[in-house]
Amino acid sequence: MNLTDYGQLLLAGLAVVAIIAATTWAAGRGIDRPDDLDNTFWYAFGGLSCALTLIFLASALSATAASVLMALLLLTLVPGGLHLRRRWLAGGPAAGSNAAAPLAAQHDALLKRWLQYELDPAAAAAAPALSDAANPATAAMLRGMRRAELLRPGPGQYRTGGYSRGSEELAAYAGAVTEFGRLLAAAERAAGVAADEAAHMIDRPVSEPGLAGRVMPVVRRTAGR
């Protein structure tokens, strides 16, 4: 190999590195976008095909050049693959359920707190306004509760990554849960429930089983629907 050959080999090596870097970037963006996961495969396939084509053309000129480029490709693929794996674990579908789980737990705690006023006779007698949908504060709280229930991810959405960290769906659900909590606290204040008593509501056992499956029927009954 003469000096010209070494120069061409250098350019080919830079091209291989650039192709893998661009492929890693495109695939990483695909991982971060749940609606673009199918294209992630094609980004990786297209980039790898381009790199292998370049190596194949180099092999027609020099077996040594092809060997060097193949080694460079493998050395570049390792960090690229590790980077994509970290992106997948941090922001892909597997992280979707982890990102939504704390919100779902907070949501359940609020539902349990509100159900005490429906299912516990003593709590219902102490704050009857919380079971009266005609009360403005209670009506606002029920609307907030319905919105949070509608935005809550189902099991299928956990698996597909629709609620991955940073997604619009997760942000909307987080906002709805926060608003539900604020409206519940406002309804409790309007009904004359002391703040310390409301805080201990969640520690009381709910006598009726099946919390998640019974919430919306109770909401509809309370609202007179």
Secondary structure, 3 states (H helix, E strand, C coil): CCHHHHHHHHHHHHHHHHHHHHHHHHHHHHHHCHHHHHHHHHHHHHHHHHHHHHHHHHHHHCHHHHHHHHHHHHHHHHHHHHHHHHHHHHHCHHHHHHHHHHHHHHHHHHHHHHHHHHHCHHHHHHCHHHHCCCCHHHHHHHHHHHHHHHHCCCHHHHHHCCCCCCCHHHHHHHHHHHHHHHHHHHHHHHCCCCHHHHHHHHHCCCCCCCHHHHHHHHHHHHHCC
